[in-house]
Amino acid sequence: MAEAANEVIRFAFEDLSLRRLNIEAFVENEASNNLIKKLGFVFEGTQIQGNRSRATNKVHDAHQYRMLREEWKHQEG
């Protein structure tokens, strides 16, 4: 999964010339939050009751993350 996500990030910054990516994950979804951090995204905060699950119709808090092009370039070193 990380390999595919890294290719999407590369495509976004190099091919699409985006300057910023945003991603979020439900607070209780530890696996997704860990992967997001492993990819190099920076935690920006928690959105309270910001999302409703389509599967369960429950409302969830979500962690918000960002990655700037400059941060990605620094990671790629």
C-alpha positions in Angstrom: 0.0 0.0 0.0 2.8 2.4 0.9 4.4 1.9 -2.5 1.2 2.8 -4.4 0.6 5.8 -2.2 4.1 7.1 -2.8 3.5 6.9 -6.5 0.3 8.9 -6.2 2.1 11.5 -4.1 4.9 11.7 -6.7 2.4 12.0 -9.5 0.5 14.8 -7.6 3.7 16.9 -7.0 5.7 16.2 -10.2 3.1 15.6 -12.9 0.2 17.7 -11.7 2.5 20.4 -10.0 0.3 20.5 -6.9 1.7 22.4 -4.0 -0.2 20.7 -1.2 -2.0 17.4 -0.5 -4.6 16.9 2.3 -5.6 13.6 3.7 -7.7 12.5 6.7 -8.5 9.3 8.6 -11.0 8.5 11.3 -9.4 8.9 14.7 -10.0 5.3 15.7 -8.5 3.9 12.4 -5.0 3.4 13.8 -3.7 1.5 10.7 -4.6 4.4 8.3 -3.3 7.0 10.7 0.0 5.1 11.0 0.4 4.7 7.2 -0.3 8.4 6.7 2.4 9.4 9.2 4.8 6.8 7.6 4.2 8.5 4.2 5.4 11.8 5.7 2.2 13.7 6.1 2.1 16.2 9.0 -0.7 16.2 11.5 -2.7 19.5 11.5 -5.6 18.8 13.8 -8.8 16.9 14.5 -12.1 17.7 12.9 -14.8 16.9 15.4 -17.8 15.1 14.0 -16.7 15.9 10.5 -17.5 12.7 8.7 -20.2 10.2 8.4 -19.3 6.6 7.5 -21.2 5.3 4.5 -21.0 1.8 5.8 -22.3 2.3 9.3 -23.9 5.8 9.1 -22.0 6.7 12.3 -20.5 10.2 12.7 -16.7 10.1 13.3 -14.0 12.6 14.3 -11.1 12.7 11.8 -7.4 13.5 12.0 -6.4 16.0 9.3 -2.9 15.8 7.7 -1.0 17.7 5.0 2.0 17.4 2.9 3.6 20.4 1.1 5.7 19.9 -2.1 8.7 21.3 -0.3 8.3 18.8 2.5 8.0 16.0 0.0 11.1 17.1 -1.9 13.0 17.2 1.4 11.9 13.6 2.2 13.1 12.5 -1.3 16.4 14.1 -0.5 
